Amino acid sequence: MRSKGQGDAIFKGVTLFFSLSIFALTAWIGWELFKNSKLPMEKFGFGFLWEQVWDPVREEYGALPFIYGTVVSSMLALAIAVPLGLGVAVFLYELAPPGIGNAIAFLTELLAAIPSVVYGLIGVFVLVPVMRKAGAPYGVGMLTAGIILSVMILPFIATISREIFKTVPQTLKESAMSLGATRWEVLRMVTIPFSFSGILGSVFLALGRALGETMAVTMVIGNRPEIRFSLFEPGYTMAAVIANEFTEATSDLYVQTLIQVGLVLFFITIVVNGIARYLIHKVAKQAEVVA
Amino acid sequence: MKRFISITAAAGLLLGLTATAKSAGGILINGAGATFPYPIYSKWFDEYHKLRPEYKFNYQSIGSGGGIRQITAGTVDFGASDGPMTDSQMESAPGYLYHIPTVLGAVVPTYNIEGVGETLNFTPKALAGIFLGSIKTWDHPEIKSANPGASIPSKPIVVVHRSDGSGTTYIWVDYLAKISPEWAAKVGRGTSVAWPVGLGGKGNEGVAGLVKQTPNSIGYVELIYAKHNDISYGKVRNKAGKFVAADLDSVSAAARAKMPSDFRVSITDSPDPEAYPASGFTWLLVYRKQKDPVKGKALVDFLNWMLEEGQKSAGELGYAPLPPVVNGMVRNTVRKIEVK
């Protein structure tokens, strides 16, 4: 009896240690990024966040074009992938005959397993010519990057949402049906509201992936550090500029500025996830009240 | 930064230790740096290992910037770079670093213009204008007058450049800075620059890919990359006024210029009448005072072999060998390396 209690305590201790190490790791990453970007902080201050010049020769750096590119390309990806992913999830859960449903589910999951450089190649060789025919002057650009990203994050939204739909109690749906609700009404009034927080969670998980995606984006976005409002024009993202310029960055200021770009990306990711947590929390509470 | 270096150093040490264990009693010499000469360096190290099995060279192509950082931090036995170190970088190194030129490379303009199949001639003014964005269409007089026979369309020019920092970019913009005061003032020289116009492609393959796909575009790639992939490229008018295509001879000829004794020099826009103007050295970075006598001797032995036998095999891979005058000067420098 006693040894069993001890085992539990050890188990608790070990798991607690593992959980806390996640905190420690996150804090440590943040600290290292912060500590290694002192030079640009002293030189540019917060102006770094809204300056638009990126000139490694004169060592003048501003991150706004990269922040803009990261946020816009990710939002474009979400705008395409959220309706598409939810549509896939609803079809798989509600409508598809089992054979077809499983095949599509498998293929959707397969999309998540394709390496991002392969997406980049598909982008360069298939999507870019199509975009050029569609009117984009270069083919590469913000919209091209958004479309490639949307395919990459689609499986996150589709598969997670489908799993969440499965958690909707059958009794709830059956009672709605017994009151005369159609399939669409059950979906709209029972299934989606019940799983809303989970869907939101999947969307933010997908957004996290989109914000940090590097290889596929740099291959199709055009890598131009300028803010252009046309989505056909080229842009640049934070992850892409780090990957592109880090190996040949020679001066300390240059290296540290790239690390600082990483710090900004880290912060944006944390803020996005924080908002996600908050929304999910809020929705979950509402659901409790309704229930 | 210090922490970062120490982590890299620790990782390097770990790599070094495991590699030493594997080579069982042999002498392992570690180096890191430029990606451009990687194919020829790995060939040399391989050949030299066959010749002298007790020496094993390990080279990691992490980029010139990384090479300079690592040799300065002392985590490798030699560095390699496509661009000379700046004075402040030289000062921050713990000892004097020799720049040892090994081979020459060149950067060539490659283009994809509707209806143009022949080799185009480019004047320095045309190239500077195109990359500055002041020449906007292909039928600009500066381009047309250099290519009387070609039917050049009146289409807007799409410029493609490297998005990643690279020695290739350094040679290209260094050339543009020499021939165009406007470029020197507005953009300047560096492994990455603030491009006035154009799209960025990652690596030679990224630039070549974009050029191939985008009608009426122009970009620049390494000569070797262009040769290995059968990409056609234009001729450039050199300082003597002759349109020259880049090849081993014209690139080698670029180094037949007045040479400072430390070799920290750009040889773009060479005055030699046969020279291809967008050419450049790539260097090994070696400390004058070698701390480890065994490794130091191995390095000096290798450098001497490289200057004799190594140079002969450079051409096969598309790298231009050092011209005899420069080769002699480099030998003198290698002699000055102090091994205790």
Boltz contact constraints between the chains, C-beta under 6 A:
constraints:
  - contact:
      token1: [A, 36]
      token2: [B, 1]
      max_distance: 6.0
  - contact:
      token1: [A, 36]
      token2: [B, 4]
      max_distance: 6.0
  - contact:
      token1: [A, 55]
      token2: [B, 194]
      max_distance: 6.0
  - contact:
      token1: [A, 56]
      token2: [B, 190]
      max_distance: 6.0
  - contact:
      token1: [A, 56]
      token2: [B, 192]
      max_distance: 6.0
  - contact:
      token1: [A, 57]
      token2: [B, 188]
      max_distance: 6.0
  - contact:
      token1: [A, 57]
      token2: [B, 190]
      max_distance: 6.0
  - contact:
      token1: [A, 57]
      token2: [B, 193]
      max_distance: 6.0
  - contact:
      token1: [A, 124]
      token2: [B, 209]
      max_distance: 6.0
  - contact:
      token1: [A, 138]
      token2: [B, 199]
      max_distance: 6.0
  - contact:
      token1: [A, 218]
      token2: [B, 202]
      max_distance: 6.0
  - contact:
      token1: [A, 222]
      token2: [B, 199]
      max_distance: 6.0
  - contact:
      token1: [A, 223]
      token2: [B, 163]
      max_distance: 6.0
  - contact:
      token1: [A, 223]
      token2: [B, 200]
      max_distance: 6.0
  - contact:
      token1: [A, 234]
      token2: [B, 199]
      max_distance: 6.0
  - contact:
      token1: [A, 244]
      token2: [B, 163]
      max_distance: 6.0
  - contact:
      token1: [A, 244]
      token2: [B, 164]
      max_distance: 6.0
  - contact:
      token1: [A, 245]
      token2: [B, 165]
      max_distance: 6.0
  - contact:
      token1: [A, 245]
      token2: [B, 192]
      max_distance: 6.0
  - contact:
      token1: [A, 247]
      token2: [B, 63]
      max_distance: 6.0
  - contact:
      token1: [A, 247]
      token2: [B, 66]
      max_distance: 6.0
  - contact:
      token1: [A, 248]
      token2: [B, 63]
      max_distance: 6.0
  - contact:
      token1: [A, 248]
      token2: [B, 64]
      max_distance: 6.0
  - contact:
      token1: [A, 248]
      token2: [B, 65]
      max_distance: 6.0
  - contact:
      token1: [A, 248]
      token2: [B, 165]
      max_distance: 6.0
  - contact:
      token1: [A, 248]
      token2: [B, 191]
      max_distance: 6.0
  - contact:
      token1: [A, 249]
      token2: [B, 65]
      max_distance: 6.0
  - contact:
      token1: [A, 250]
      token2: [B, 65]
      max_distance: 6.0
  - contact:
      token1: [A, 250]
      token2: [B, 68]
      max_distance: 6.0
  - contact:
      token1: [A, 252]
      token2: [B, 1]
      max_distance: 6.0
